């Protein structure tokens, strides 16, 4: 199962978060909040990580800023 770790305001922010997590070895997916907007740049996206890596992703976020 996948858990939402962040909500990004557009695809560029979502892709940046995906890169941060994947660079730390955490698998990551991004999905539009509106299922009809897949691939649309200016829509809100969920940033998802596996449930068993959620705590590690939280640590990455806390050390990113």
N, CA, C and O of each residue as an XYZ file, in Angstrom:
260
protein
N       0.842     -1.185      0.000
C       0.000      0.000      0.000
C       0.887      1.249      0.000
O       2.020      1.254      0.481
N       0.306      2.291     -0.563
C       1.013      3.563     -0.665
C       0.323      4.595      0.222
O      -0.898      4.577      0.377
N       1.116      5.496      0.800
C       0.598      6.525      1.686
C       0.986      7.906      1.153
O       2.080      8.094      0.621
N       0.082      8.854      1.304
C       0.373     10.230      0.897
C       1.329     10.858      1.897
O       1.084     10.841      3.104
N       2.410     11.409      1.388
C       3.392     12.080      2.231
C       3.368     13.591      2.020
O       3.654     14.356      2.941
N       3.028     14.015      0.818
C       2.963     15.444      0.482
C       1.840     15.665     -0.528
O       1.409     14.741     -1.218
N       1.384     16.903     -0.596
C       0.499     17.357     -1.668
C       1.247     18.491     -2.364
O       1.645     19.470     -1.733
N       1.428     18.342     -3.668
C       2.175     19.332     -4.448
C       1.215     20.136     -5.311
O       0.248     19.592     -5.844
N       1.480     21.422     -5.448
C       0.556     22.306     -6.164
C       0.594     22.141     -7.685
O      -0.309     22.598     -8.386
N       1.654     21.481     -8.192
C       1.739     21.228     -9.638
C       2.699     20.070     -9.895
O       3.333     19.560     -8.972
N       2.796     19.668    -11.135
C       3.617     18.500    -11.463
C       5.106     18.746    -11.224
O       5.839     17.810    -10.905
N       5.558     19.972    -11.372
C       6.982     20.263    -11.197
C       7.395     20.108     -9.739
O       8.467     19.579     -9.448
N       6.555     20.563     -8.830
C       6.840     20.391     -7.406
C       6.761     18.907     -7.038
O       7.595     18.409     -6.282
N       5.768     18.208     -7.566
C       5.630     16.772     -7.307
C       6.859     16.010     -7.808
O       7.372     15.131     -7.115
N       7.323     16.344     -8.996
C       8.515     15.688     -9.551
C       9.751     15.984     -8.704
O      10.607     15.117     -8.531
N       9.845     17.197     -8.179
C      10.985     17.545     -7.321
C      10.975     16.698     -6.049
O      12.017     16.199     -5.625
N       9.794     16.536     -5.439
C       9.694     15.689     -4.249
C      10.012     14.244     -4.582
O      10.694     13.568     -3.812
N       9.530     13.762     -5.717
C       9.836     12.382     -6.114
C      11.346     12.199     -6.235
O      11.888     11.188     -5.790
N      12.012     13.154     -6.825
C      13.462     13.072     -6.963
C      14.155     13.046     -5.597
O      15.094     12.277     -5.388
N      13.694     13.879     -4.678
C      14.271     13.898     -3.326
C      14.144     12.518     -2.682
O      15.124     11.974     -2.171
N      12.942     11.959     -2.708
C      12.730     10.658     -2.076
C      13.497      9.547     -2.780
O      14.133      8.725     -2.119
N      13.449      9.508     -4.094
C      14.142      8.447     -4.818
C      15.655      8.533     -4.660
O      16.333      7.505     -4.659
N      16.193      9.740     -4.527
C      17.628      9.888     -4.270
C      18.023      9.327     -2.912
O      19.192      9.015     -2.684
N      17.057      9.196     -2.011
C      17.304      8.611     -0.695
C      16.916      7.134     -0.651
O      16.901      6.528      0.420
N      16.603      6.555     -1.806
C      16.278      5.143     -1.889
C      14.844      4.803     -1.522
O      14.534      3.643     -1.247
N      13.963      5.799     -1.514
C      12.559      5.595     -1.173
C      11.746      5.597     -2.465
O      11.731      6.601     -3.177
N      11.071      4.495     -2.777
C      10.212      4.488     -3.961
C       9.120      5.555     -3.822
O       8.661      5.844     -2.717
N       8.721      6.123     -4.929
C       7.763      7.223     -4.875
C       6.910      7.226     -6.133
O       7.389      6.933     -7.228
N       5.639      7.563     -5.957
C       4.711      7.749     -7.070
C       4.055      9.113     -6.920
O       3.918      9.633     -5.813
N       3.652      9.681     -8.045
C       2.847     10.901     -7.992
C       1.552     10.660     -8.760
O       1.560     10.063     -9.837
N       0.448     11.127     -8.201
C      -0.867     10.969     -8.806
C      -1.625     12.275     -8.691
O      -1.563     12.930     -7.651
N      -2.337     12.668     -9.728
C      -3.151     13.886     -9.636
C      -4.294     13.676     -8.647
O      -4.829     12.574     -8.523
N      -4.655     14.734     -7.955
C      -5.767     14.659     -7.008
C      -7.081     14.424     -7.750
O      -7.984     13.763     -7.236
N      -7.178     14.964     -8.948
C      -8.344     14.756     -9.805
C      -7.969     13.710    -10.840
O      -7.092     13.952    -11.669
N      -8.607     12.566    -10.810
C      -8.218     11.463    -11.687
C      -8.316     11.805    -13.170
O      -7.689     11.136    -13.992
N      -9.078     12.817    -13.529
C      -9.214     13.222    -14.929
C      -8.053     14.107    -15.381
O      -7.944     14.432    -16.564
N      -7.199     14.492    -14.459
C      -6.131     15.447    -14.763
C      -4.761     14.804    -14.876
O      -3.755     15.507    -14.781
N      -4.681     13.496    -15.076
C      -3.382     12.832    -15.167
C      -2.564     13.434    -16.315
O      -3.018     13.477    -17.459
N      -1.364     13.894    -15.993
C      -0.488     14.489    -16.985
C      -0.669     15.980    -17.161
O       0.088     16.610    -17.899
N      -1.664     16.562    -16.492
C      -1.891     18.008    -16.560
C      -0.929     18.675    -15.579
O      -0.890     18.313    -14.403
N      -0.164     19.637    -16.053
C       0.877     20.245    -15.234
C       0.323     21.073    -14.081
O       0.820     20.986    -12.958
N      -0.696     21.868    -14.351
C      -1.182     22.795    -13.336
C      -2.393     22.243    -12.591
O      -3.479     22.823    -12.614
N      -2.180     21.123    -11.940
C      -3.188     20.541    -11.066
C      -2.471     20.035     -9.822
O      -1.250     19.876     -9.834
N      -3.198     19.785     -8.775
C      -2.610     19.327     -7.524
C      -2.306     17.833     -7.603
O      -3.114     17.048     -8.098
N      -1.127     17.455     -7.108
C      -0.679     16.064     -7.142
C      -0.408     15.539     -5.736
O       0.073     16.266     -4.866
N      -0.725     14.267     -5.535
C      -0.333     13.565     -4.320
C       1.056     12.975     -4.548
O       1.355     12.452     -5.621
N       1.887     13.066     -3.531
C       3.183     12.406     -3.551
C       3.050     11.220     -2.597
O       2.766     11.393     -1.412
N       3.258     10.024     -3.124
C       3.008      8.795     -2.377
C       4.290      7.993     -2.183
O       5.135      7.907     -3.074
N       4.409      7.409     -0.993
C       5.510      6.498     -0.692
C       4.919      5.229     -0.091
O       3.796      5.257      0.413
N       5.648      4.119     -0.132
C       5.137      2.893      0.479
C       4.907      3.081      1.985
O       5.664      3.784      2.655
N       3.867      2.453      2.497
C       3.551      2.565      3.925
C       4.749      2.242      4.810
O       4.986      2.916      5.813
N       5.495      1.221      4.443
C       6.613      0.814      5.288
C       7.821      1.737      5.191
O       8.808      1.536      5.898
N       7.757      2.735      4.334
C       8.855      3.719      4.215
C       8.413      5.118      4.644
O       9.175      6.078      4.531
N       7.183      5.226      5.133
C       6.619      6.528      5.506
C       7.459      7.221      6.577
O       7.714      8.421      6.477
N       7.884      6.496      7.583
C       8.676      7.100      8.653
C      10.015      7.615      8.133
O      10.497      8.653      8.586
N      10.612      6.906      7.198
C      11.882      7.349      6.607
C      11.651      8.603      5.761
O      12.452      9.537      5.798
N      10.561      8.619      5.004
C      10.232      9.788      4.186
C       9.983     11.014      5.064
O      10.367     12.125      4.700
N       9.342     10.819      6.216
C       9.149     11.928      7.163
C      10.492     12.486      7.631
O      10.659     13.699      7.761
N      11.437     11.598      7.882
C      12.775     12.050      8.289
C      13.457     12.833      7.176
O      14.130     13.830      7.437
N      13.286     12.386      5.939
C      13.865     13.103      4.794
C      13.281     14.506      4.726
O      14.014     15.475      4.529
N      11.961     14.621      4.889
C      11.322     15.943      4.847
C      11.855     16.826      5.964
O      12.158     17.997      5.732
N      11.972     16.291      7.160
C      12.415     17.108      8.290
C      13.855     17.579      8.127
O      14.234     18.602      8.697
N      14.665     16.850      7.359
C      16.049     17.250      7.142
C      16.255     18.013      5.835
O      17.357     18.489      5.561
N      15.204     18.132      5.029
C      15.309     18.862      3.766
C      15.194     20.358      3.986
O      15.803     21.146      3.263
N      14.417     20.749      4.983
C      14.205     22.194      5.219
C      14.734     22.618      6.537
O      14.638     23.793      6.891
